[in-house]
Amino acid sequence: MTPTQRSPLLLDTTSLLAIGRSQWLAGFLEATHVRVDRPVLTPAVCLAFAGKHRPHLIKHIGLLPAVSVIPFDFSHALSYEEWTWPDLDVAHAVATALPSAEHPEGVVIVTGQPELYQRWPHVRTRSLPTP
């Protein structure tokens, strides 16, 4: 991350489902096209879970150049097994958001359900603003 770049935001399943319903989220995603200082990430598992409930959402997100889809890899699967999470999408979001070499301060999860992440004190969340 360059000194001018801000900490990435991660869209979880709940925030992906809010696309088209949240004015703040719509404005934020529109602004990412002109402001490249804040990367936007979404775990592939969150996208798949949200896509089950919203037709064409996966394709829509894939067409947004500012959003990077994070693949589900072995380390995520291992974390899921070790943490014994009931929900694979939440586990993938947490594993992606924790501090890492690429993001030493971690990634902020934008969510409609911050309580999903309370058991992880190193995971920062931002609640979706209510309309």
N, C-alpha and C positions, 0 to 999 in steps of 0.2 A: 504494500500500500504506500503510495507516495505521500509526502507531507501535506499536500493539498486535498488528498482524498479523504472522505469521511468514512466512518465505519459502515460496512454494508448492512442492509436491511434484508431480512429473510421473510418471505411470504409463506405462512404455513397453510394447512388445509382450510382453516376457518377464514383466513384473509383472502385466499384464492376464491372461496365461495362468495365472498362479499364483493368481488369485482362486478361492477355494473349496478351495485346497490349502495356503495359507499362513495359519497362525493369526495371525501378526503383521499381515498385510495385512487379514484379516477384521476384526480388532479395530480397526485404524486406520480402515478405511472406516466401521465402525459409529460410531466416535467422532466422525467428521466431521459427523454429523447434529446433534450437540449442541455441538461446538466449531467455531465458524466462523472462528477465528483462523488457520487454515492451509488455504488453497485447494488443491484437488486438480485437476490438469489432465491431460488425455490428448490427444495428437495424433490427429486423425481417421484418419490413415493407420495408426498403431499399432493403433487400435481395429479397423479393417477387416482388417488382417493377422491379429490375434488372433481375430477373429470367424470367419475361415475355418476355424479349428481347434476352436473351441468354440461349439457351437450355442447360440443365445439370449444370448450374451455381450454383443453390441451393444445389444440391448434392455435387458438387465439394467443395464448402465452408464448408459444413457440415462435410466433410472428413478431413479438415485441423484442427489438434488438437490445434493449437495456436489461432484460431479464436473463440470467444465466441459470440453467437447470443443472442441479448438482446430482450426478449419478449416484445410485445406491451401490456401494462397493463393499469389499470384504470387511473393512474396519467398521462400517456401519452395521453390517450383519452381526459381527462379533459383539459390538456394543449392545445391539438389540437382545442377543442371547444372554449376555452378562447382566444387563439391567432388568431383565424380565419384565419389559413393558408390555402392557396388553395391546397397545396400538402401535403398529409399525410406522405410521406416518409421524407420530409424535416423537418416537425414538430417532427417526431420521432427521427431523428438525433439530432435536437436541444435539445429536452427534455433529451436525453441521455448524451449529451455533456456538459450541464450546470453543474457548481459546485454542488457537493452533499456531503453527509456524507462519502460515499465510495471514492469519488474523489474530495477532497476539492478544487483543482485547476482546476477542469473540465477536459474534454477530448478533445484532438485535433482532428478535423475532417479532414481527407484526402479527398480532393475533386477536381474534374475537373472544378467546378463552385463555387469558393469562394463567388461570389456576392450573392448567395442564402442565405448566412448567415450574410450579412452585417447589417441587422437591429437588430442583437443581439450582443452588444458590449462585452458581457462576453463569447461569443463563439469564440474559437480560431480555425483557419483553417490552413491547409498546402496544397498549390496547388500541384497537381501532376506535376512532372517535365515533360517537353515536350521532345519527343524523339530526 
